[in-house]
Amino acid sequence: MTTAHETMVRGMLRSYPADLGHVDQEALAHCIEECVACAQSCTACADACLSEVRVADLGKCVRTDLDCADICGTTGRVLSRHTGYDANVTRAQLTACAAACKACGDECAKHAPMHEHCRICADACRRCEEACQELLAVLG
C-alpha cells in the first residue's frame, strides 16, 4: 500500500527538472521515506521514555533516540537535495545514519520487552539502517 508520503517523495524525485543521473530512484525514495519515518519514531520514543515511571532507567535510550532522530532527519533532507550533488558527503551522511540507527535500534531493543514504543522504534531503526546500507551499495 502506498501512503501519501510515499507518493510525495517519489513525485518530488520525478518532478526534479534536471537529470538525476544514474541514481537508483527507488532506493533513494525508499531511504528518504525510512529516514523520515525513523526520525518521527525516535522522537516519539524519546518522549514516551520521558513519560515512563522509571525514566531514570531510560536515559541512554532517550539520548540515542534524539541523536538518531536528528541524524535521520538531516539525512532525509540531504538526500532530498540534488543540485550540486557531492557523492562523498552523501556517502558520509548515509554511513553516519546507518551507525546511529544501529546504536538506537540496539538500545531500544534492550527495552522492547517492557516498552512497546521501544519495540516500534527499534523496528524503525532497523528498517532505516537497512535502507541506508542499500542506498550506499548502489551509490558505489
Secondary structure, 3 states (H helix, E strand, C coil): CCCHHHHHHHHHHHHCCCCCCCCCHHHHHHHHHHHHHHHHHHHHHHHHHHHCCCHHHHHHHHHHHHHHHHHHHHHHHHHCCCCCCCHHHHHHHHHHHHHHHHHHHHHHHHHCCCCHHHHHHHHHHHHHHHHHHHHHHHHC
